[in-house]
């Protein structure tokens, strides 16, 4: 195909030029102020993250969340909630990648498929620490400029806005209520 071929056009556009997905399970250790007797509840809140491209085929997602553990201590006579901020860094490999990109400027979007969620929360065997297992999953997309070649249809129809008929038919005029505005003002 030559550049001057009249049957094709090259269009430069922004498109998804890379995609990746990653599921992660982390084990975090929480240090409460008292020796826990039992775990009463665990939840993960305040998830924050940002994503940026690293190298040719990696997106780095840096984030953090709060782990809150409600536990009893002193032989189940008292309770307390301990909160710990957990930071993470996920490297997500781009499994789909367009090699025909133009320029180096890209936008990176990260979408949470699975918010950080507590899978298991238990008291460590030998310590007075609490072990929390958390899962999360991300989908990342890299948007950049690329070139698309399209075939031109020589018999294609080009419509003009002036070709549209915006006039009302007689049937449509019969359905118009002339007192409509008067009724609206009365209400």
N, C-alpha and C positions, 0 to 999 in steps of 0.2 A: 504494500500500500504506500503510495507516495503522499506527501503532504498536500499536494495540489489535487489529489483525487476528489472529484466532485461528489462522490457517493458517500463520503465519510466526513465527520467533524470530530475534532478533539476538543473536549470540554474539561476545563480545570475546575474542580469542585472540592469541597470539604466532605470527607467521608470517614467512616470507621476504618482505620488502617491497622488496628491491632485489638485483640480481645484475649482475656485470660480469666480464669476462675480458680479460687482456692478455698478449700475447707480446712480449718485449723482447730485442733483441740490443744489447750494449754492446761497445765497444772500449776496452780498458784498456791503459795503458802502464806497464810494469814497468821499474824502474831497477836492474839488477844491479851488483854491486861491480866486476866485470871485464867487458871487452869480449867478448861471446859469439862463439864460433866456430860452434856448432850447437846446436839445441834437441833435447834427449834425451827430454823428457816434460813434460806440463803437466796439472795436476789442480786442481779446485776443491773446497774442504772448508769445514767450520765455518759453514754458512749459518744466519744468524739473521735474524728479521724480526718486525715487528709492524704492525698495520693499525688505522687510525682513519678515521672519516668526516670529510670536509671539505666543508662546504657541503651543498647539496641532492642533488647527483648525482655526487660524486667520493669514492672511497676512496683514501687515501694509504697506501702500503706502504713503510715505511722498513726497510732491511735492510743486511746486510753479509756478506761471505764472504772467505775467504783464497784467493788464487791462488798456487800453488806451481809454480815452473818449474825444472826440472832442465836445466842447460845445460853445455856444455863451453866452455873458453876456453884461451888460450895454445896455439893451433893444435891443438886436440883432445888436449892432454896432461893437462889437469886438469878436474875437474867440480865443480859447486857447485849447491845448491838455494837459490833466492831466494824468499822469501815476502812477499807484500804484501797488506794488508787493504784491500778495496775496499768502499766504502759506496755505496748507491744510494737513490733515492726515486722510486717509480713512482706515477703518478696514474692510477687506473683508473676510467673513466667507467661509471656504472651504465646498462647497456643495457635492463634490465628494472626498472621502478620502479612501486610502488603509491602512488598519490596519496591514497588513502583511509586514511592512517595516523592513529593516535591518539597524541598526545603526542610528545615529542622524544627520549625515552630509547630508544636502540637499542644492539644488540650487533653488532659487526663480526667476521666470521670470514673469514680468508684461508687458502686451501688452495693448496699448491704443486702445479701440474700438471706442470711441468718444473723440477727442481732446477737451479740454476746449473751450467752444463756448458760446458767448453771446446770451441769449434767449430774454432778455428785459433790457432796460436801460432807467431809468426815473429819474426825479427830485423828491426828497423827498418832501412830502406835507408841513411840518412845518420848514424845515431846508434849508440851502443852500448846502445840500449834494446831491450826486447822488447815486442811488441804482441800482446795476447791478446784474442780475440773470444769473448764469453761469451753464452749464451742462457739465458732463464728465462721461466716462464709462471705466472701466478696466476689463480685463480678466487676472487672475493670475494662474500660474501653479507651483507646487512644484515637483521637480525632486529628486528622491532618489533611493537607492538600494532596490530591492525586489527580491523575489525568485519565479521563474516560473517553474511549473512542466509540462513536455511535454511527450507525448506518443511516443515511438520509434517504427517505422514501421519495422518489421523484414524482410520484402520483399523490403525495400527501395533500391533505386538505388544510388550508390555512383559513381559519375563521377570523372575521373582523368583528369587533364589538358592534359596528353599525349594522351587521347582518341580523342581529337579534331583533325580534318583534316584541316590543314591550306594550303594545296597545291592548286594551281590554276588549273582549268579545261582547256581543249583545247579551249572551247568557250570563256573563260575569257582571254586567251592569244591572241585570234584573235582581241579582243577589245582594246588591248594595242597599243598606238601610239608610235612607236620607236623614232620619231622625237620630242616628247613632250619637252624634256629639251632644245633642240636647239631652239624651238619656244619661250620658256620662256625667254631665254637669249637674243634673238633678240628684244624683247619688252622692 
